[in-house]
């Protein structure tokens, strides 16, 4: 068996793992995830790279979850000739019906905006590129096949797939793939996808997996510990109360899927417990709005605390003034509000979508606060804010950063180092090969060493992008 890491190797985005096995005298070739690279021009160049093989040669794809860094290049792959099935959970497919069309729309909108500015002589720098169209998304959505948690499906003679709950976002899965190659014993390959935190808002704890021969595990926060939920709540309460009492606005960039819903439930729960006053919250992301409604459909998959909070809000609808913005004019009107607003908007790394407009309006005012709620990749606008940039370029103009910037790390949908190690202790025996992916170099390196030291697992590998490994 050969595994080639085409993305998320030495970086967080672009998860794409290529697997080749020999079955019945012929090579079977499949992918686990096919995500988009995110974070600046370098990411765009990687998204445009040709594969080292023809997409037509792929038999199928296993998709762990819907986030764009795991799914976002599927329409491009299908447009280039991949015609096989894409396996995912039902909730993941429903999320993709929201996420992928939105991704195509944002890409086209960025191109159209740049072309208008270039025509007017107001554009500087390289032009954005649309990686795929809405029509190509619609074609891709016809290729999905649903496999729910705990079910087993034969994908080809000698290859079986089971999804287990990863506790990351709605529909997120750990892919357990059993492979019996010609004249060889069965090998169990486990791809963690993104592993969630135990005891977090909305999602259940990630399932433990007891055995693997080959393990591919994420390491987004493999070099650090998150604040605990109590400390996270305390910091959030402090920022919200001080900003609102100072007549400022709070802008919260948030991933439309998972993070937005988690923030809403946490804010409502804090009002319920009287730690926050009545709040005026605007969710300005059509995708986040659709994802929130979808979350309600799959509410049985949420944790008990979130279900209780939602029921309380249904009985106390006036405790929080929660509004979902529908059209562009309503979105623009938010930028006229000078104080008292909490604006939750996408994209989560601040690189596209309506959040960029809200940052342009709110960053120059010192009484405002920007609350960063998730991972910010190198090269992204969100990362520049976290790194205390004094000014940022938005829509071709320099915008001063006078608003306070707060990073609330405990809201992460990813397990921290302790959480990842705890998940790994669920294995009854040591996997023969452990590949540490989906982390920036420092994070992956520290986490790999922590596995060696704390678990005494020796064959821990940090794969290089485009390299192939025999297992």
C-alpha positions in Angstrom: 0.0 0.0 0.0 1.2 3.5 -0.9 0.1 6.8 0.6 0.9 10.1 -1.0 0.2 13.3 0.9 -0.9 16.0 -1.6 -1.9 18.6 1.1 -2.1 19.3 4.8 1.5 18.2 5.1 3.5 20.9 6.9 0.4 23.1 6.9 -3.2 23.1 8.0 -5.2 23.4 4.8 -5.6 21.4 1.6 -6.2 17.9 3.1 -5.7 15.4 0.3 -4.4 11.9 0.9 -3.9 9.6 -2.0 -3.9 5.8 -1.4 -2.9 3.0 -3.9 -3.5 -0.7 -3.2 -3.2 -3.9 -5.2 -6.4 -5.9 -5.4 -7.2 -8.8 -7.7 -4.1 -8.1 -9.8 -4.9 -4.5 -10.5 -4.1 -1.2 -8.8 -7.0 0.6 -6.9 -6.5 4.3 -6.3 -8.6 6.5 -4.0 -8.4 9.7 -2.0 -9.3 10.6 1.5 -10.5 14.2 1.4 -9.9 16.7 -1.4 -9.6 20.1 0.2 -8.8 23.6 -0.8 -5.6 25.3 0.3 -6.3 28.6 2.1 -4.2 31.6 2.9 -2.9 34.0 0.2 -1.4 33.7 -3.3 0.8 30.6 -2.4 -2.4 28.7 -1.6 -4.0 29.8 -4.9 -1.0 28.4 -6.8 -1.3 25.1 -5.0 -5.0 24.9 -5.8 -4.1 25.3 -9.5 -1.4 22.6 -9.5 -2.0 19.6 -11.7 -2.2 16.3 -9.9 0.6 13.7 -10.3 -2.0 11.4 -11.9 -5.1 11.7 -13.9 -8.4 12.3 -11.9 -10.0 9.7 -14.2 -7.8 7.0 -12.6 -9.4 7.5 -9.2 -11.9 4.8 -8.2 -13.6 6.7 -5.3 -13.1 9.4 -2.6 -13.8 9.2 1.1 -14.7 12.6 2.6 -14.3 13.0 6.4 -16.3 16.3 6.7 -17.6 19.3 4.9 -15.1 22.1 5.8 -13.7 23.6 2.7 -10.1 22.7 3.6 -11.2 19.1 3.3 -13.9 19.3 0.5 -13.4 22.5 -1.3 -11.6 21.3 -4.5 -14.0 18.4 -5.2 -15.8 20.4 -7.9 -12.5 21.1 -9.7 -11.5 17.4 -9.5 -14.8 16.3 -10.9 -14.6 18.9 -13.7 -11.2 17.5 -14.5 -12.6 14.0 -15.1 -13.2 12.2 -11.8 -16.5 10.3 -12.2 -16.5 7.9 -9.2 -18.5 8.0 -6.0 -17.7 10.3 -3.1 -18.6 8.8 0.3 -19.6 10.9 3.3 -22.3 11.1 6.1 -25.7 12.4 5.4 -25.2 15.5 7.5 -22.0 16.2 5.6 -23.8 16.0 2.2 -26.4 18.4 3.4 -23.7 20.9 4.5 -21.9 20.5 1.2 -25.1 21.6 -0.6 -24.6 24.9 1.3 -20.9 25.2 1.4 -19.8 24.3 -2.2 -22.3 26.6 -4.0 -21.3 29.4 -1.7 -17.6 28.7 -2.4 -18.2 29.0 -6.1 -20.2 32.2 -5.6 -17.5 33.9 -3.5 -14.9 33.0 -6.0 -16.9 34.4 -8.9 -17.8 37.5 -6.9 -14.1 38.1 -6.1 -13.2 37.9 -9.7 -16.0 40.2 -10.8 -15.2 42.8 -8.1 -11.5 42.8 -9.1 -12.4 43.1 -12.8 -14.6 46.2 -12.0 -11.8 47.8 -10.0 -9.2 47.0 -12.6 -11.3 48.6 -15.2 -11.6 51.7 -13.0 -7.9 51.7 -12.4 -8.3 51.0 -8.7 -7.0 47.4 -8.5 -3.5 46.6 -7.3 -1.8 43.2 -7.3 -2.6 39.9 -9.0 -6.2 39.1 -10.1 -8.1 36.4 -8.2 -9.0 33.2 -10.0 -12.3 31.2 -9.9 -11.4 27.5 -9.4 -14.8 26.2 -10.4 -18.3 27.3 -11.3 -21.7 26.8 -9.8 -22.6 24.4 -12.6 -19.5 22.3 -11.7 -20.7 22.2 -8.1 -24.1 20.9 -9.1 -22.5 18.2 -11.2 -20.3 17.2 -8.3 -23.2 16.9 -5.8 -24.7 14.1 -8.0 -21.6 11.9 -7.2 -22.1 11.6 -3.5 -23.2 8.5 -1.7 -24.2 8.6 2.0 -22.8 6.2 4.7 -24.0 6.9 8.2 -22.0 6.4 11.4 -21.5 2.7 12.4 -22.4 1.3 9.0 -20.0 -0.7 6.9 -19.8 -0.5 3.2 -17.7 -2.5 0.7 -16.2 0.1 -1.7 -14.4 -2.4 -3.8 -13.5 -6.1 -3.3 -11.0 -6.0 -0.4 -11.9 -2.4 0.8 -14.4 -1.7 3.5 -15.3 1.7 5.0 -16.9 2.6 8.3 -17.5 6.2 9.6 -17.2 7.0 13.3 -18.2 10.3 14.9 -15.2 12.7 15.1 -17.0 15.3 17.3 -15.7 18.2 15.2 -18.7 19.6 13.3 -22.0 18.3 12.2 -21.5 15.1 10.2 -17.7 15.0 10.8 -16.3 11.5 10.7 -13.2 9.4 11.4 -12.7 7.1 8.4 -11.9 3.5 9.3 -10.8 1.7 6.1 -10.0 -2.0 6.1 -7.9 -3.1 3.2 -7.0 -6.7 2.2 -4.4 -6.5 -0.5 -3.4 -9.5 -2.7 -1.6 -12.2 -0.7 -1.4 -10.0 2.3 -3.2 -9.7 5.7 -5.9 -7.2 6.3 -4.7 -3.7 7.2 -6.8 -1.2 9.1 -6.2 2.4 8.0 -7.6 5.1 10.2 -7.9 8.7 9.0 -8.8 11.0 11.9 -10.1 13.9 9.8 -10.4 16.7 12.4 -10.9 15.5 16.0 -13.1 17.6 18.2 -12.6 18.6 21.9 -14.2 16.5 24.6 -16.9 18.3 26.6 -17.3 21.2 24.0 -20.5 23.0 23.2 -22.8 21.4 20.6 -20.8 18.3 19.6 -20.6 14.9 21.3 -17.1 13.6 22.3 -15.2 12.0 19.5 -15.5 8.2 19.2 -12.5 6.2 20.3 -11.0 3.8 17.8 -9.3 0.7 19.2 -7.1 -0.6 16.4 -5.2 0.6 13.4 -2.2 -0.5 11.3 -1.8 2.8 9.6 -3.0 6.0 11.4 -3.2 9.5 9.8 -3.9 12.0 12.6 -4.4 15.7 12.6 -2.2 18.1 14.6 -3.8 21.6 14.2 -3.2 22.4 17.9 -0.7 19.7 18.6 1.7 22.1 20.2 -0.6 23.8 22.7 -3.4 23.5 25.2 -6.7 25.4 24.9 -8.1 27.4 27.7 -10.7 25.4 29.6 -14.4 26.2 29.0 -14.6 28.2 32.2 -11.7 30.5 31.4 -13.0 30.8 27.8 -16.4 31.9 29.1 -14.8 34.4 31.5 -12.8 36.0 28.8 -15.7 36.2 26.4 -17.9 37.7 29.1 -15.3 40.3 29.9 -14.8 41.4 26.3 -18.5 41.5 25.5 -19.5 43.4 28.6 -16.7 45.9 28.4 -17.2 46.6 24.7 -20.9 47.0 24.9 -20.7 49.2 28.0 -18.2 51.4 26.0 -20.8 51.7 23.2 -18.8 49.7 20.7 -19.5 46.9 18.3 -18.2 43.3 18.5 -17.3 41.6 15.2 -16.8 37.9 15.3 -15.4 36.2 12.2 -16.6 32.7 12.3 -16.7 29.6 10.1 -20.2 29.4 8.8 -20.4 25.7 9.7 -19.9 24.6 13.2 -18.3 27.7 14.8 -21.2 30.1 14.1 -23.7 27.7 15.7 -21.3 27.1 18.7 -20.9 30.8 19.3 -24.7 31.4 19.2 -25.4 28.6 21.7 -22.6 29.8 24.0 -23.9 33.4 23.9 -27.5 32.3 24.5 -26.4 30.0 27.3 -24.4 32.9 29.0 -27.6 35.1 28.8 -29.6 32.2 30.2 -27.2 32.0 33.2 -27.3 35.8 33.6 -23.6 36.2 32.8 -24.5 38.4 29.9 -27.3 41.0 29.5 -29.8 41.1 26.7 -27.9 40.9 23.4 -28.4 42.1 19.9 -26.9 39.6 17.6 -26.8 39.7 13.8 -25.7 36.6 11.8 -24.6 38.0 8.5 -23.8 35.0 6.4 -26.4 33.2 4.2 -24.4 30.1 4.5 -24.2 30.3 8.3 -28.0 30.9 8.4 -28.6 27.8 6.3 -26.2 25.8 8.4 -27.9 26.9 11.6 -31.3 25.8 10.3 -29.6 22.5 9.2 -28.2 22.0 12.7 -31.8 22.1 14.0 -32.7 19.3 11.6 -29.9 17.1 13.0 -30.4 18.2 16.6 -30.4 14.6 17.9 -26.7 14.5 17.0 -25.9 17.4 19.4 -24.9 17.1 23.0 -27.6 17.3 25.8 -26.5 20.8 27.1 -27.0 22.3 23.7 -30.4 20.7 23.4 -31.4 22.1 26.8 -30.2 25.6 25.8 -32.1 25.6 22.5 -35.3 24.6 24.3 -34.8 27.4 26.8 -34.3 29.9 24.0 -37.5 28.7 22.3 -39.4 29.4 25.6 -37.6 32.8 26.1 -37.3 34.3 22.6 -37.0 37.9 23.8 -33.9 37.1 25.9 -31.7 37.5 22.9 -32.5 39.6 19.8 -31.1 37.2 17.2 -31.5 38.2 13.6 -30.3 36.4 10.4 -29.4 38.8 7.6 -30.9 37.8 4.2 -29.7 40.2 1.5 -26.8 42.5 0.7 -28.6 45.7 1.5 -29.4 44.5 5.0 -25.7 43.5 5.4 -24.6 47.0 4.3 -26.9 48.6 6.8 -25.1 46.9 9.6 -22.1 49.1 9.0 -24.1 52.1 9.9 -24.5 50.8 13.5 -22.0 52.6 15.7 -22.5 50.6 18.9 -24.3 47.7 20.7 -24.1 45.2 17.9 -22.6 41.7 17.9 -22.0 40.8 14.3 -21.1 37.1 13.5 -20.0 36.7 9.9 -18.0 34.5 7.5 -15.4 33.7 6.4 -13.7 32.4 9.4 -10.2 33.4 8.3 -11.5 36.9 7.2 -10.3 36.4 3.6 -13.6 36.6 1.8 -17.3 37.2 2.1 -19.2 39.8 4.1 -16.9 39.7 7.1 -14.3 41.8 5.1 -16.8 44.6 4.8 -17.6 44.6 8.5 -13.9 44.6 9.3 -13.3 47.6 7.0 -16.1 49.5 8.8 -15.2 48.5 12.4 -11.4 48.1 12.5 -10.7 51.9 12.5 -12.7 52.6 15.7 -11.0 52.0 19.0 -14.2 51.3 21.0 -14.9 48.2 18.8 -13.6 44.7 19.4 -12.8 41.9 17.0 -13.1 38.4 18.6 -11.1 35.7 16.7 -12.8 32.4 17.4 -10.8 29.9 15.3 -7.6 28.9 13.6 -6.1 31.5 11.3 -3.7 30.1 8.6 -0.5 31.8 7.7 -1.2 34.4 4.9 -4.8 35.0 5.9 -6.2 38.4 6.9 -7.2 36.9 10.2 -3.7 35.8 11.0 -2.4 39.3 10.3 -4.9 40.7 12.8 -3.9 38.1 15.4 -0.2 39.0 14.8 -1.1 42.6 15.7 -0.9 44.3 12.3 -1.2 48.1 12.6 -3.0 48.3 9.3 -4.4 45.9 6.7 -5.2 46.3 3.0 -8.9 45.8 2.3 -10.5 46.3 -1.1 -7.3 47.9 -2.3 -7.1 50.5 0.5 -5.1 50.7 3.7 -7.3 50.4 6.8 -5.9 51.2 10.3 -6.4 48.6 13.0 -7.6 50.6 16.1 -10.2 48.1 17.4 -9.0 45.7 20.0 -8.2 42.2 18.8 -9.0 39.2 21.1 -8.3 35.5 20.4 -10.7 33.2 22.3 -8.8 29.9 21.9 -11.1 27.7 23.9 -13.8 27.8 21.2 -11.8 25.7 18.8 -13.5 22.8 17.2 -10.2 21.0 17.2 -8.8 19.0 20.1 -5.7 20.5 21.7 -2.5 18.5 22.4 -4.0 16.9 25.5 -7.2 16.1 23.7 -5.4 14.5 20.8 -3.2 12.4 23.1 -6.3 11.3 25.0 -7.9 10.2 21.8 -4.8 8.2 20.9 -4.9 6.3 24.2 -8.1 4.7 22.9 -6.0 2.4 20.7 -5.4 -1.0 22.3 -2.2 -1.6 20.4 0.4 0.7 18.7 -0.2 1.4 15.0 2.6 0.3 12.8 2.8 3.7 11.0 1.6 7.0 12.4 1.5 10.0 10.1 1.0 13.4 11.7 -0.7 15.9 9.3 -2.9 19.0 9.2 -0.6 21.2 11.3 1.9 23.9 10.8 5.5 22.7 11.0 6.0 23.6 14.7 2.7 22.1 15.8 3.2 18.8 13.9 6.8 18.5 15.2 5.9 19.2 18.8 2.9 16.8 18.6 4.9 14.0 17.0 7.5 14.3 19.8 4.8 14.3 22.4 3.4 11.0 21.0 6.9 9.5 21.2 7.5 10.6 24.7 4.0 10.2 26.3 2.8 7.1 24.5 6.1 5.6 23.6 5.0 5.1 20.0 8.2 5.1 17.8 7.2 5.0 14.2 5.8 8.6 14.1 6.3 10.3 10.7 5.7 13.9 9.7 5.1 13.4 5.9 6.3 15.9 3.3 3.9 17.2 0.7 4.0 15.2 -2.5 6.1 12.4 -1.0 4.9 8.8 -1.2 5.2 6.3 1.7 5.0 2.5 1.6 2.9 1.0 4.4 
